[in-house]
């Protein structure tokens, strides 16, 4: 629930940081791989696509 609430924060950077923190502390199986994929996607969005 905390990850979902954190994701709705109006500050996108804070939302991302808090959501990642909540997900890691939950200990979901495979979370590190999923977070790595999301991080790659976030970088592509931030840089823009050609």
Biopython code that builds the backbone (N, CA, C, O; Angstrom):
import numpy as np
from Bio.PDB.StructureBuilder import StructureBuilder

atoms = [
    (1, "UNK", "N", (0.819, -1.177, 0.000)),
    (1, "UNK", "CA", (0.000, 0.000, 0.000)),
    (1, "UNK", "C", (0.872, 1.253, 0.000)),
    (1, "UNK", "O", (0.557, 2.245, -0.656)),
    (2, "UNK", "N", (1.989, 1.188, 0.756)),
    (2, "UNK", "CA", (2.855, 2.367, 0.805)),
    (2, "UNK", "C", (3.429, 2.691, -0.570)),
    (2, "UNK", "O", (3.553, 3.863, -0.925)),
    (3, "UNK", "N", (3.778, 1.672, -1.347)),
    (3, "UNK", "CA", (4.314, 1.917, -2.686)),
    (3, "UNK", "C", (3.288, 2.617, -3.558)),
    (3, "UNK", "O", (3.633, 3.522, -4.317)),
    (4, "UNK", "N", (2.038, 2.210, -3.458)),
    (4, "UNK", "CA", (0.979, 2.828, -4.246)),
    (4, "UNK", "C", (0.753, 4.276, -3.824)),
    (4, "UNK", "O", (0.631, 5.161, -4.671)),
    (5, "UNK", "N", (0.698, 4.515, -2.533)),
    (5, "UNK", "CA", (0.517, 5.881, -2.029)),
    (5, "UNK", "C", (1.691, 6.754, -2.462)),
    (5, "UNK", "O", (1.497, 7.890, -2.895)),
    (6, "UNK", "N", (2.906, 6.225, -2.345)),
    (6, "UNK", "CA", (4.101, 6.984, -2.721)),
    (6, "UNK", "C", (4.096, 7.333, -4.197)),
    (6, "UNK", "O", (4.518, 8.423, -4.584)),
    (7, "UNK", "N", (3.622, 6.414, -5.017)),
    (7, "UNK", "CA", (3.610, 6.638, -6.462)),
    (7, "UNK", "C", (2.701, 7.801, -6.861)),
    (7, "UNK", "O", (2.856, 8.363, -7.945)),
    (8, "UNK", "N", (1.765, 8.163, -6.003)),
    (8, "UNK", "CA", (0.821, 9.230, -6.321)),
    (8, "UNK", "C", (1.289, 10.609, -5.851)),
    (8, "UNK", "O", (0.566, 11.594, -5.999)),
    (9, "UNK", "N", (2.481, 10.679, -5.292)),
    (9, "UNK", "CA", (3.035, 11.967, -4.845)),
    (9, "UNK", "C", (3.143, 12.901, -6.043)),
    (9, "UNK", "O", (3.595, 12.474, -7.105)),
    (10, "UNK", "N", (2.736, 14.176, -5.903)),
    (10, "UNK", "CA", (2.793, 15.099, -7.041)),
    (10, "UNK", "C", (4.209, 15.425, -7.512)),
    (10, "UNK", "O", (4.395, 15.828, -8.661)),
    (11, "UNK", "N", (5.198, 15.260, -6.654)),
    (11, "UNK", "CA", (6.598, 15.485, -7.045)),
    (11, "UNK", "C", (7.130, 14.187, -7.640)),
    (11, "UNK", "O", (7.311, 13.216, -6.905)),
    (12, "UNK", "N", (7.388, 14.135, -8.956)),
    (12, "UNK", "CA", (7.765, 12.865, -9.590)),
    (12, "UNK", "C", (9.046, 12.252, -9.037)),
    (12, "UNK", "O", (9.147, 11.030, -8.931)),
    (13, "UNK", "N", (10.017, 13.075, -8.685)),
    (13, "UNK", "CA", (11.260, 12.533, -8.135)),
    (13, "UNK", "C", (11.013, 11.907, -6.776)),
    (13, "UNK", "O", (11.472, 10.798, -6.504)),
    (14, "UNK", "N", (10.297, 12.607, -5.935)),
    (14, "UNK", "CA", (9.985, 12.071, -4.603)),
    (14, "UNK", "C", (9.124, 10.816, -4.719)),
    (14, "UNK", "O", (9.327, 9.851, -3.982)),
    (15, "UNK", "N", (8.174, 10.828, -5.635)),
    (15, "UNK", "CA", (7.316, 9.664, -5.856)),
    (15, "UNK", "C", (8.152, 8.448, -6.235)),
    (15, "UNK", "O", (7.949, 7.358, -5.702)),
    (16, "UNK", "N", (9.091, 8.638, -7.156)),
    (16, "UNK", "CA", (9.932, 7.535, -7.591)),
    (16, "UNK", "C", (10.790, 7.007, -6.445)),
    (16, "UNK", "O", (10.858, 5.798, -6.223)),
    (17, "UNK", "N", (11.438, 7.905, -5.722)),
    (17, "UNK", "CA", (12.318, 7.492, -4.624)),
    (17, "UNK", "C", (11.548, 6.741, -3.541)),
    (17, "UNK", "O", (11.994, 5.694, -3.073)),
    (18, "UNK", "N", (10.402, 7.269, -3.147)),
    (18, "UNK", "CA", (9.615, 6.634, -2.092)),
    (18, "UNK", "C", (9.014, 5.306, -2.542)),
    (18, "UNK", "O", (8.929, 4.361, -1.758)),
    (19, "UNK", "N", (8.601, 5.238, -3.799)),
    (19, "UNK", "CA", (8.042, 3.992, -4.316)),
    (19, "UNK", "C", (9.103, 2.903, -4.361)),
    (19, "UNK", "O", (8.839, 1.761, -3.984)),
    (20, "UNK", "N", (10.295, 3.249, -4.817)),
    (20, "UNK", "CA", (11.393, 2.281, -4.849)),
    (20, "UNK", "C", (11.745, 1.832, -3.441)),
    (20, "UNK", "O", (11.945, 0.642, -3.199)),
    (21, "UNK", "N", (11.821, 2.775, -2.511)),
    (21, "UNK", "CA", (12.127, 2.424, -1.121)),
    (21, "UNK", "C", (11.089, 1.451, -0.567)),
    (21, "UNK", "O", (11.436, 0.454, 0.067)),
    (22, "UNK", "N", (9.818, 1.748, -0.811)),
    (22, "UNK", "CA", (8.745, 0.894, -0.306)),
    (22, "UNK", "C", (8.804, -0.498, -0.933)),
    (22, "UNK", "O", (8.605, -1.499, -0.245)),
    (23, "UNK", "N", (9.074, -0.562, -2.222)),
    (23, "UNK", "CA", (9.137, -1.853, -2.912)),
    (23, "UNK", "C", (10.312, -2.685, -2.407)),
    (23, "UNK", "O", (10.170, -3.887, -2.180)),
    (24, "UNK", "N", (11.464, -2.056, -2.233)),
    (24, "UNK", "CA", (12.636, -2.788, -1.741)),
    (24, "UNK", "C", (12.402, -3.313, -0.327)),
    (24, "UNK", "O", (12.777, -4.443, -0.015)),
    (25, "UNK", "N", (11.797, -2.518, 0.511)),
    (25, "UNK", "CA", (11.569, -2.938, 1.889)),
    (25, "UNK", "C", (10.497, -4.006, 2.011)),
    (25, "UNK", "O", (10.414, -4.687, 3.034)),
    (26, "UNK", "N", (9.693, -4.158, 1.001)),
    (26, "UNK", "CA", (8.669, -5.200, 1.003)),
    (26, "UNK", "C", (9.290, -6.566, 0.751)),
    (26, "UNK", "O", (8.758, -7.586, 1.190)),
    (27, "UNK", "N", (10.424, -6.586, 0.040)),
    (27, "UNK", "CA", (11.124, -7.839, -0.211)),
    (27, "UNK", "C", (10.459, -8.728, -1.252)),
    (27, "UNK", "O", (10.543, -9.953, -1.168)),
    (28, "UNK", "N", (9.803, -8.122, -2.229)),
    (28, "UNK", "CA", (9.165, -8.914, -3.273)),
    (28, "UNK", "C", (10.205, -9.701, -4.066)),
    (28, "UNK", "O", (11.292, -9.186, -4.329)),
    (29, "UNK", "N", (9.894, -10.936, -4.449)),
    (29, "UNK", "CA", (10.825, -11.717, -5.263)),
    (29, "UNK", "C", (11.093, -11.026, -6.604)),
    (29, "UNK", "O", (10.161, -10.570, -7.265)),
    (30, "UNK", "N", (12.342, -10.952, -6.995)),
    (30, "UNK", "CA", (12.718, -10.365, -8.274)),
    (30, "UNK", "C", (12.636, -8.850, -8.316)),
    (30, "UNK", "O", (12.695, -8.262, -9.396)),
    (31, "UNK", "N", (12.501, -8.204, -7.164)),
    (31, "UNK", "CA", (12.293, -6.757, -7.151)),
    (31, "UNK", "C", (13.485, -5.995, -7.741)),
    (31, "UNK", "O", (13.289, -5.000, -8.437)),
    (32, "UNK", "N", (14.689, -6.437, -7.480)),
    (32, "UNK", "CA", (15.857, -5.709, -7.993)),
    (32, "UNK", "C", (15.897, -5.706, -9.508)),
    (32, "UNK", "O", (16.237, -4.691, -10.116)),
    (33, "UNK", "N", (15.551, -6.840, -10.136)),
    (33, "UNK", "CA", (15.512, -6.907, -11.594)),
    (33, "UNK", "C", (14.414, -5.997, -12.145)),
    (33, "UNK", "O", (14.611, -5.322, -13.155)),
    (34, "UNK", "N", (13.283, -5.982, -11.496)),
    (34, "UNK", "CA", (12.176, -5.136, -11.938)),
    (34, "UNK", "C", (12.520, -3.653, -11.786)),
    (34, "UNK", "O", (12.203, -2.839, -12.654)),
    (35, "UNK", "N", (13.170, -3.318, -10.677)),
    (35, "UNK", "CA", (13.555, -1.927, -10.465)),
    (35, "UNK", "C", (14.624, -1.491, -11.466)),
    (35, "UNK", "O", (14.631, -0.340, -11.901)),
    (36, "UNK", "N", (15.517, -2.396, -11.831)),
    (36, "UNK", "CA", (16.534, -2.070, -12.828)),
    (36, "UNK", "C", (15.874, -1.770, -14.176)),
    (36, "UNK", "O", (16.263, -0.826, -14.864)),
    (37, "UNK", "N", (14.891, -2.561, -14.546)),
    (37, "UNK", "CA", (14.161, -2.333, -15.794)),
    (37, "UNK", "C", (13.425, -0.991, -15.745)),
    (37, "UNK", "O", (13.466, -0.223, -16.706)),
    (38, "UNK", "N", (12.758, -0.714, -14.632)),
    (38, "UNK", "CA", (12.064, 0.565, -14.497)),
    (38, "UNK", "C", (13.034, 1.737, -14.547)),
    (38, "UNK", "O", (12.714, 2.788, -15.103)),
    (39, "UNK", "N", (14.199, 1.563, -13.977)),
    (39, "UNK", "CA", (15.218, 2.614, -14.006)),
    (39, "UNK", "C", (15.649, 2.903, -15.438)),
    (39, "UNK", "O", (15.807, 4.062, -15.821)),
    (40, "UNK", "N", (15.839, 1.849, -16.229)),
    (40, "UNK", "CA", (16.204, 2.028, -17.642)),
    (40, "UNK", "C", (15.098, 2.771, -18.397)),
    (40, "UNK", "O", (15.374, 3.661, -19.200)),
    (41, "UNK", "N", (13.861, 2.400, -18.133)),
    (41, "UNK", "CA", (12.732, 3.057, -18.790)),
    (41, "UNK", "C", (12.657, 4.519, -18.376)),
    (41, "UNK", "O", (12.427, 5.390, -19.214)),
    (42, "UNK", "N", (12.848, 4.791, -17.100)),
    (42, "UNK", "CA", (12.817, 6.161, -16.599)),
    (42, "UNK", "C", (13.889, 7.007, -17.293)),
    (42, "UNK", "O", (13.626, 8.151, -17.663)),
    (43, "UNK", "N", (15.084, 6.460, -17.472)),
    (43, "UNK", "CA", (16.160, 7.192, -18.137)),
    (43, "UNK", "C", (15.791, 7.507, -19.587)),
    (43, "UNK", "O", (16.049, 8.609, -20.070)),
    (44, "UNK", "N", (15.194, 6.548, -20.270)),
    (44, "UNK", "CA", (14.771, 6.791, -21.663)),
    (44, "UNK", "C", (13.728, 7.901, -21.730)),
    (44, "UNK", "O", (13.775, 8.753, -22.618)),
    (45, "UNK", "N", (12.803, 7.889, -20.804)),
    (45, "UNK", "CA", (11.770, 8.929, -20.779)),
    (45, "UNK", "C", (12.404, 10.283, -20.481)),
    (45, "UNK", "O", (12.075, 11.284, -21.117)),
    (46, "UNK", "N", (13.313, 10.309, -19.511)),
    (46, "UNK", "CA", (13.932, 11.568, -19.110)),
    (46, "UNK", "C", (14.774, 12.158, -20.230)),
    (46, "UNK", "O", (14.777, 13.371, -20.438)),
    (47, "UNK", "N", (15.492, 11.297, -20.955)),
    (47, "UNK", "CA", (16.361, 11.767, -22.037)),
    (47, "UNK", "C", (15.566, 12.069, -23.301)),
    (47, "UNK", "O", (16.020, 12.829, -24.156)),
    (48, "UNK", "N", (14.396, 11.484, -23.419)),
    (48, "UNK", "CA", (13.614, 11.637, -24.638)),
    (48, "UNK", "C", (14.027, 10.573, -25.644)),
    (48, "UNK", "O", (15.141, 10.052, -25.592)),
    (49, "UNK", "N", (13.156, 10.270, -26.521)),
    (49, "UNK", "CA", (13.473, 9.263, -27.537)),
    (49, "UNK", "C", (13.698, 9.958, -28.871)),
    (49, "UNK", "O", (13.077, 10.977, -29.171)),
    (50, "UNK", "N", (14.607, 9.382, -29.674)),
    (50, "UNK", "CA", (14.913, 10.011, -30.968)),
    (50, "UNK", "C", (13.764, 9.947, -31.946)),
    (50, "UNK", "O", (13.882, 10.436, -33.070)),
]
sb = StructureBuilder()
sb.init_structure("model")
sb.init_model(0)
sb.init_chain("A")
sb.init_seg("    ")
for serial, (resi, resn, name, xyz) in enumerate(atoms, 1):
    if name == "N":
        sb.init_residue(resn, " ", resi, " ")
    sb.init_atom(name, np.array(xyz, "f"), 0.0, 1.0, " ", f" {name:<3s}", serial, name[0])
structure = sb.get_structure()
